[in-house]
Amino acid sequence: MPKFLENERVLITGGTSGIGEEFAYQLARKGLNLIIIGRDPNRLERVYKNSKNINKKIDIELIKFDLTQDIDLLLDILNKFEIDHLINNAGFGWYGEFFTANPEIYQKMISLNINTLTTLSHYYSKKFIEKKKGGIINVGSVAGFLPIPHFAVYGATKAYVYNFTLALWAELKKHNVHAMCLAPGKTNTRFFERANMEAGKRLMTVQEVVSGAIKAYEKINHYIYQDFPIKFLII
């Protein structure tokens, strides 16, 4: 069973805000060592200090890296660390009519939401298979369940995350390695600011999303859907 065990090491992409940041704090409380990847050095330092305040005994590595760049450079950095769990959280969306947006936005979105996630999942699934333990949480979205006008590319990338992760789960389970897709609905994060849209009302908190995700992962659920009015549906 893929428990988050004390002194294990977890790699979190997009770990400087929102869901990724909350994963860092909740796993710090459980005594896990952290590798946090983000682009903003000030946010990285803030998460470092907050995590240390939660648990001074854990080891924390900060990696400033733009995950839309050459991912092989990142793998060279990560190769020296022994990783037990991977959380592919980094991603972003853009709300608007498809034909009016700068195509570079979509290229970066596909690169981050799909290419980076796939590359890291491939790299670490092989390592986890060798150890016969470990696991991957890929953060998708309820936006990946149905075509959503004005969210055409983002929804498509998250549909990929959902289908890819469930297929990966089926392949990895015979090796005692786990994969789970976390699919949150509207959550109180910086997502909406970056996505050029209003957040609206009835937002879930990152605390409840991450708490539910950790429980589902440790029960070997391969998929957890979180949204209103159905708050948790674990499969």
C-alpha positions as CSV (number, residue, x, y, z in Angstrom):
1,M,0.0,0.0,0.0
2,P,1.6,3.4,-1.0
3,K,1.7,5.2,2.3
4,F,3.4,8.5,2.7
5,L,6.0,7.4,5.2
6,E,8.1,9.4,7.5
7,N,11.6,10.2,6.0
8,E,10.5,9.3,2.4
9,R,11.1,12.0,-0.2
10,V,8.4,13.4,-2.4
11,L,8.9,15.6,-5.5
12,I,6.2,18.3,-6.0
13,T,6.0,20.3,-9.3
14,G,4.3,23.6,-9.0
15,G,4.9,23.5,-5.3
16,T,4.9,27.2,-4.6
17,S,1.2,28.0,-4.6
18,G,-2.3,26.4,-4.4
19,I,-2.6,22.7,-4.3
20,G,1.1,22.0,-4.7
21,E,2.0,24.3,-1.8
22,E,-0.6,22.6,0.4
23,F,0.8,19.2,-0.5
24,A,4.1,20.4,0.8
25,Y,2.6,21.5,4.1
26,Q,0.5,18.4,4.8
27,L,3.3,16.1,3.8
28,A,5.7,18.0,6.0
29,R,3.4,17.3,8.9
30,K,3.7,13.6,8.1
31,G,7.5,13.9,8.2
32,L,8.3,13.5,4.5
33,N,11.3,15.2,2.9
34,L,10.5,17.5,0.1
35,I,11.8,18.6,-3.3
36,I,9.8,21.6,-4.5
37,I,10.0,22.9,-8.0
38,G,8.8,26.4,-8.9
39,R,9.7,29.4,-11.0
40,D,9.5,32.2,-8.4
41,P,12.5,32.3,-5.9
42,N,10.5,34.3,-3.4
43,R,7.6,31.9,-3.3
44,L,10.1,29.0,-3.1
45,E,11.7,30.5,-0.1
46,R,8.3,31.2,1.6
47,V,7.2,27.6,1.2
48,Y,10.6,26.5,2.5
49,K,10.2,28.6,5.7
50,N,6.6,27.6,6.2
51,S,7.4,23.9,5.8
52,K,10.3,24.1,8.2
53,N,8.1,25.8,10.7
54,I,5.7,22.9,10.5
55,N,8.5,20.3,10.8
56,K,12.1,21.4,11.5
57,K,13.4,17.8,11.1
58,I,12.6,17.3,7.4
59,D,15.0,18.0,4.5
60,I,13.8,20.4,1.9
61,E,15.4,21.0,-1.5
62,L,14.3,23.9,-3.7
63,I,14.7,23.9,-7.4
64,K,14.0,27.0,-9.5
65,F,13.1,25.8,-12.9
66,D,10.7,26.7,-15.7
67,L,9.0,23.4,-16.6
68,T,8.2,24.5,-20.1
69,Q,11.9,24.5,-20.9
70,D,14.3,21.6,-21.6
71,I,13.1,18.9,-19.2
72,D,16.3,16.9,-19.6
73,L,18.2,19.7,-17.8
74,L,15.9,19.1,-14.8
75,L,16.3,15.4,-14.9
76,D,20.1,15.9,-14.6
77,I,19.5,17.9,-11.4
78,L,17.0,15.4,-10.0
79,N,19.1,12.3,-10.8
80,K,21.1,12.7,-7.6
81,F,18.0,12.4,-5.4
82,E,16.2,9.3,-4.3
83,I,12.5,10.0,-4.9
84,D,9.7,7.8,-3.4
85,H,6.6,9.7,-4.6
86,L,6.0,12.1,-7.5
87,I,3.2,14.7,-7.5
88,N,2.8,16.3,-10.9
89,N,0.8,19.4,-9.9
90,A,2.2,22.1,-12.2
91,G,-0.2,23.3,-14.9
92,F,-2.2,26.3,-16.0
93,G,-5.3,27.1,-18.0
94,W,-6.6,30.0,-20.2
95,Y,-10.2,31.1,-20.5
96,G,-11.4,32.6,-23.7
97,E,-12.3,32.0,-27.3
98,F,-9.8,29.6,-28.8
99,F,-9.2,31.7,-32.0
100,T,-8.5,35.0,-30.1
101,A,-5.7,33.8,-27.8
102,N,-2.0,34.0,-28.5
103,P,-1.0,30.5,-29.8
104,E,2.1,30.6,-27.7
105,I,-0.1,30.3,-24.6
106,Y,-1.5,27.0,-25.9
107,Q,2.0,25.7,-26.8
108,K,3.2,26.4,-23.3
109,M,0.1,24.9,-21.8
110,I,0.4,21.7,-23.8
111,S,4.1,21.6,-22.9
112,L,3.5,21.9,-19.2
113,N,0.2,20.1,-18.7
114,I,1.1,17.2,-21.0
115,N,4.7,16.9,-22.0
116,T,6.3,17.7,-18.7
117,L,3.9,15.5,-16.8
118,T,4.4,12.6,-19.2
119,T,8.2,12.9,-19.1
120,L,8.4,12.9,-15.3
121,S,5.9,10.1,-15.0
122,H,8.0,8.0,-17.5
123,Y,11.3,8.7,-15.7
124,Y,10.0,7.9,-12.3
125,S,7.8,5.0,-13.1
126,K,10.9,3.1,-14.3
127,K,12.7,4.0,-11.1
128,F,9.7,3.0,-8.9
129,I,9.4,-0.3,-10.8
130,E,13.0,-1.1,-10.0
131,K,12.4,-0.5,-6.3
132,K,9.0,-2.2,-6.5
133,K,7.4,0.7,-4.5
134,G,6.4,4.3,-4.9
135,G,3.7,6.2,-6.6
136,I,2.6,9.1,-8.8
137,I,-0.2,11.6,-8.3
138,N,-1.1,13.5,-11.4
139,V,-3.3,16.5,-10.9
140,G,-6.1,16.7,-13.5
141,S,-9.3,18.6,-13.3
142,V,-13.1,18.2,-13.6
143,A,-12.6,20.3,-16.8
144,G,-11.2,17.2,-18.4
145,F,-14.4,15.2,-18.3
146,L,-16.4,17.1,-21.0
147,P,-15.6,19.5,-23.8
148,I,-15.8,23.0,-22.4
149,P,-16.2,26.0,-24.7
150,H,-13.7,28.8,-23.9
151,F,-11.6,26.2,-22.1
152,A,-10.9,24.1,-25.2
153,V,-7.2,23.4,-24.9
154,Y,-7.0,23.3,-21.1
155,G,-9.9,20.8,-20.9
156,A,-8.2,18.7,-23.6
157,T,-5.0,18.6,-21.7
158,K,-6.7,17.5,-18.5
159,A,-8.6,14.8,-20.4
160,Y,-5.2,13.5,-21.4
161,V,-4.1,13.5,-17.8
162,Y,-7.1,11.6,-16.7
163,N,-6.9,8.9,-19.4
164,F,-3.1,8.7,-19.2
165,T,-3.1,8.2,-15.4
166,L,-5.7,5.5,-15.3
167,A,-3.9,3.6,-18.0
168,L,-0.6,4.0,-16.1
169,W,-2.3,2.8,-12.9
170,A,-3.3,-0.4,-14.8
171,E,0.2,-1.0,-16.0
172,L,2.0,-0.2,-12.8
173,K,-0.1,-2.0,-10.2
174,K,1.5,-5.4,-10.9
175,H,4.8,-3.9,-10.0
176,N,3.5,-2.6,-6.6
177,V,3.7,0.9,-7.9
178,H,0.7,3.2,-7.7
179,A,-0.7,6.0,-9.9
180,M,-3.7,8.2,-9.1
181,C,-5.5,11.0,-10.9
182,L,-6.6,13.9,-8.7
183,A,-9.4,15.8,-10.4
184,P,-10.5,18.9,-8.4
185,G,-13.2,21.3,-9.3
186,K,-13.1,25.0,-8.5
187,T,-10.6,25.5,-5.8
188,N,-9.3,28.7,-4.1
189,T,-6.0,29.0,-5.8
190,R,-4.2,31.4,-8.2
191,F,-5.5,29.4,-11.1
192,F,-8.2,31.9,-12.0
193,E,-5.8,34.8,-11.9
194,R,-3.6,33.1,-14.4
195,A,-6.5,31.8,-16.5
196,N,-8.0,35.2,-17.2
197,M,-11.3,34.4,-15.6
198,E,-13.5,35.2,-12.5
199,A,-13.3,32.5,-9.8
200,G,-17.0,32.7,-8.9
201,K,-18.4,31.4,-5.7
202,R,-18.4,28.1,-3.7
203,L,-14.7,27.4,-4.0
204,M,-13.2,24.4,-2.2
205,T,-10.2,25.0,0.0
206,V,-6.8,23.6,-0.9
207,Q,-6.7,22.0,2.6
208,E,-9.7,19.8,1.9
209,V,-8.6,19.0,-1.6
210,V,-5.2,17.8,-0.5
211,S,-6.4,16.0,2.6
212,G,-8.9,14.0,0.5
213,A,-6.2,13.3,-2.1
214,I,-3.7,12.0,0.4
215,K,-6.4,9.7,2.0
216,A,-7.4,8.4,-1.4
217,Y,-3.8,7.7,-2.5
218,E,-3.1,5.8,0.7
219,K,-6.2,3.7,0.1
220,I,-4.8,2.8,-3.4
221,N,-7.7,4.6,-5.2
222,H,-6.8,5.3,-8.8
223,Y,-8.9,8.3,-9.2
224,I,-10.5,11.0,-6.9
225,Y,-13.0,13.5,-8.1
226,Q,-13.7,16.5,-5.9
227,D,-16.3,19.1,-6.6
228,F,-19.7,20.5,-5.6
229,P,-22.4,19.2,-5.2
230,I,-20.7,15.8,-5.0
231,K,-17.7,16.6,-2.8
232,F,-15.8,13.4,-3.0
233,L,-16.2,10.4,-5.3
234,I,-13.4,8.0,-4.9
235,I,-13.0,5.1,-7.3
